[in-house]
Amino acid sequence: MSDIFYKVVRTAGRPVFWMASRPTVLHANRVRRTGAVIVAPNHLSPYDVPCLMASTRRGLDFVSIAELFRKPVVGWFLTNMNAFGLDRARTDTGTTRTILDRLGRGRAVAMFPEGQIRRAENSVLNGGGFKASVTRLARLAGAPIVPCVVLATGVFSRAGAWLPLRRARYGVWFGEELCVSREGEGAADCAQAAERLRQAYQTGYAELREASGLEVGDSPWRGS
């Protein structure tokens, strides 16, 4: 792991995002500055990752797909950014151990419960499903989950969005910590936590939509 490399990349990238975009970021202070936490965003675009990095001062260890790490340059970069891969084709116990190890060290792990980039109509924000394994990991680690809603980061797929015009708009919302009980029956506690997580996504989407005017599937320019 290389926190220094992560900080250098984030510090270098923040001015680019500041000059190019006008984001709406709500409740970034809900991501605790120290201690174990799982940040659980929805996933509509590959640009969710840099926008999340730009939205909180807490360093985030991202769980990404294993395929990306098979590309030498990309794999080197992601590894040095403290990311690690998940093999979606099988039960990846190695990645589970890595997640628990990172949380055990008091780090912030960012993982997308939807498992992959979703189309707007299949998004958890529109009632789509997500992997409840995030609640089991939280219970095992004794770490809280911070629900997170991210909207419209796909705007950065347009070359013009990177111009220093502050015209690209996107939104990020962070929810209150959601804790999974470790005292009761595991399966029932995780199921209840998954339902609370689903409700948090809907609450966050409604608040962020009202504050920003953005909706699922948007990738807008200011004034569009």
Phi, psi and omega per residue, in radians:
M1 nan 2.616 -3.117
S2 -2.460 1.572 3.109
D3 -1.130 -0.550 -3.137
I4 -1.128 -0.797 3.131
F5 -1.073 -0.754 3.112
Y6 -1.015 -0.824 -3.108
K7 -1.146 -0.649 3.116
V8 -1.124 -0.801 -3.142
V9 -1.110 -0.773 -3.134
R10 -1.151 -0.723 3.139
T11 -1.129 -0.688 3.126
A12 -1.234 -0.573 -3.072
G13 -1.449 -0.478 -3.060
R14 -1.015 -0.791 3.123
P15 -1.064 -0.580 3.117
V16 -1.113 -0.813 3.123
F17 -1.152 -0.665 -3.136
W18 -1.100 -0.742 -3.105
M19 -1.305 -0.468 -3.044
A20 -1.646 -0.397 -2.928
S21 -2.334 2.893 3.061
R22 -2.299 1.381 -3.034
P23 -1.379 2.785 2.935
T24 -1.930 1.952 -3.120
V25 -2.066 2.091 -3.089
L26 -1.967 2.243 2.974
H27 1.139 0.686 3.096
A28 -1.058 -0.423 -3.141
N29 -1.191 -0.186 3.123
R30 -1.319 -0.222 3.025
V31 -1.515 1.857 -3.064
R32 -0.975 2.527 -3.068
R33 -1.312 -0.429 3.121
T34 -2.423 2.796 3.072
G35 1.615 2.790 -3.075
A36 -1.145 2.385 3.077
V37 -2.789 2.541 3.028
I38 -1.863 2.084 3.039
V39 -1.651 2.161 -2.976
A40 -2.126 1.526 -3.132
P41 -1.536 2.755 2.856
N42 -1.250 3.013 -3.003
H43 -2.488 1.812 -3.126
L44 -1.992 -0.214 -3.026
S45 -2.780 2.618 3.043
P46 -1.122 -0.336 3.134
Y47 -1.393 -0.030 3.018
D48 -0.996 -0.658 -3.041
V49 -1.124 -0.983 3.137
P50 -1.115 -0.547 3.122
C51 -1.206 -0.620 3.037
L52 -1.153 -0.730 3.100
M53 -1.046 -0.670 -3.123
A54 -1.312 -0.278 -2.997
S55 -1.667 -0.167 -3.138
T56 -2.501 2.525 3.117
R57 -1.380 -0.236 3.132
R58 -1.294 2.308 3.046
G59 -1.191 2.422 -3.077
L60 -2.082 2.241 3.032
D61 -1.610 1.824 -3.042
F62 -1.450 2.419 2.963
V63 -1.609 2.069 -3.105
S64 -2.077 -3.132 -3.131
I65 -1.451 2.500 -3.044
A66 -1.083 -0.518 -3.090
E67 -0.997 -0.617 -3.104
L68 -1.148 -0.534 -3.074
F69 -1.356 -0.158 3.100
R70 -1.437 -0.160 3.059
K71 -1.620 2.047 -2.939
P72 -0.905 -0.900 -3.069
V73 -1.203 -0.786 3.136
V74 -1.114 -0.758 3.133
G75 -1.075 -0.732 3.103
W76 -1.066 -0.811 -3.105
F77 -1.094 -0.845 -3.105
L78 -1.114 -0.720 3.132
T79 -1.073 -0.723 3.136
N80 -1.291 -0.232 3.031
M81 -1.621 0.201 3.106
N82 1.258 0.231 3.066
A83 -1.428 2.798 3.070
F84 -2.588 2.749 -2.956
G85 -1.666 2.640 3.049
L86 -2.109 2.193 3.094
D87 -1.492 1.879 -3.075
R88 -1.338 -0.175 -3.067
A89 -1.466 -0.108 -3.095
R90 -2.688 3.014 3.020
T91 -1.305 1.899 -2.979
D92 -1.653 1.488 -3.116
T93 -1.192 -0.487 3.121
G94 -1.110 -0.764 3.121
T95 -1.188 -0.645 3.070
T96 -1.017 -0.770 3.116
R97 -1.107 -0.680 3.131
T98 -1.125 -0.756 3.114
I99 -1.045 -0.829 -3.123
L100 -1.147 -0.615 3.103
D101 -1.147 -0.792 3.137
R102 -1.088 -0.769 3.123
L103 -1.136 -0.641 3.098
G104 -1.102 -0.434 3.085
R105 -1.512 0.015 3.120
G106 1.441 0.467 -3.104
R107 -1.670 2.915 3.081
A108 -1.744 2.074 -3.141
V109 -1.859 2.193 3.102
A110 -1.806 2.122 3.133
M111 -2.411 2.533 -3.080
F112 -1.691 1.837 -3.086
P113 -1.078 -0.366 3.098
E114 -1.231 -0.317 3.038
G115 1.509 -0.356 -3.140
Q116 -2.875 2.967 3.079
I117 -1.166 2.291 -3.090
R118 -1.884 2.617 2.919
R119 -1.296 2.752 -3.068
A120 -0.958 -0.742 -3.061
E121 -1.211 -0.348 -3.137
N122 -1.820 0.045 -3.080
S123 -1.146 2.618 3.031
V124 -1.042 -0.433 3.123
L125 -1.244 -0.323 3.071
N126 -1.899 0.370 3.086
G127 1.646 0.093 3.119
G128 -1.209 2.889 -3.107
G129 -1.458 2.961 3.045
F130 -2.625 2.889 -3.080
K131 -1.451 2.044 -3.120
A132 -1.270 -0.031 3.136
S133 -1.034 -0.418 3.113
V134 -1.057 -0.608 3.127
T135 -1.273 -0.603 3.100
R136 -1.167 -0.691 3.102
L137 -1.129 -0.716 3.119
A138 -1.080 -0.701 -3.139
R139 -1.169 -0.780 -3.136
L140 -1.088 -0.695 -3.075
A141 -1.494 -0.265 -3.031
G142 1.153 0.566 -3.096
A143 -1.957 2.493 3.099
P144 -1.331 2.759 3.039
I145 -1.832 2.321 2.979
V146 -1.843 1.851 3.076
P147 -1.087 2.585 -3.085
C148 -2.526 2.364 3.086
V149 -2.023 2.255 -3.137
V150 -2.180 2.267 -3.100
L151 -2.240 2.463 2.874
A152 1.188 0.305 3.101
T153 -1.210 -0.239 3.069
G154 -1.073 -0.204 3.082
V155 -1.002 -0.489 -3.095
F156 -1.333 -0.022 3.005
S157 -1.305 -0.242 3.060
R158 -1.535 2.278 -3.137
A159 -1.020 -0.661 -3.090
G160 -1.160 -0.330 -3.125
A161 -1.177 -0.337 -3.106
W162 -1.546 -0.054 3.103
L163 -1.218 2.584 -3.072
P164 -1.343 1.068 -3.085
L165 -2.008 -0.139 -3.109
R166 0.961 0.743 -3.118
R167 -1.808 -0.373 -3.132
A168 -1.311 2.340 -3.141
R169 -2.099 2.347 3.011
Y170 -2.591 2.955 -3.091
G171 -2.404 2.566 3.078
V172 -2.403 2.287 3.091
W173 -2.184 2.370 3.071
F174 -1.994 2.320 -3.106
G175 -1.616 3.043 3.036
E176 -1.183 2.637 3.118
E177 -1.037 2.396 3.116
L178 -2.021 2.046 -3.098
C179 -1.823 2.481 3.120
V180 -1.806 2.149 -3.105
S181 -1.067 2.457 3.097
R182 -1.901 0.102 -3.038
E183 -1.721 -0.515 -3.075
G184 -1.606 -2.697 3.120
E185 -1.392 2.218 -3.002
G186 -0.959 -0.896 -3.065
A187 -1.084 -0.747 -3.133
A188 -1.180 -0.729 3.139
D189 -1.114 -0.719 3.141
C190 -1.190 -0.662 3.101
A191 -1.118 -0.731 3.101
Q192 -1.136 -0.696 3.123
A193 -1.156 -0.661 3.114
A194 -1.108 -0.667 3.110
E195 -1.186 -0.692 3.094
R196 -1.144 -0.611 3.097
L197 -1.154 -0.755 3.107
R198 -1.041 -0.771 3.121
Q199 -1.118 -0.638 3.129
A200 -1.121 -0.674 3.091
Y201 -1.056 -0.729 -3.132
Q202 -1.192 -0.722 3.097
T203 -1.089 -0.808 -3.126
G204 -1.135 -0.703 3.126
Y205 -1.091 -0.763 -3.139
A206 -1.098 -0.760 -3.124
E207 -1.172 -0.762 -3.116
L208 -1.199 -0.668 3.107
R209 -1.083 -0.736 3.140
E210 -1.161 -0.681 -3.081
A211 -1.318 -0.547 -3.008
S212 -1.949 -0.370 -3.026
G213 1.376 0.095 -3.116
L214 -1.582 2.660 3.091
E215 -2.342 2.925 3.074
V216 -1.000 2.296 3.131
G217 1.649 -0.204 3.117
D218 -1.290 2.561 2.946
S219 -2.525 1.144 -2.856
P220 -1.611 2.741 2.865
W221 -1.594 2.700 3.060
R222 -1.040 2.256 3.119
G223 1.545 -0.083 -3.140
S224 -1.443 nan nan
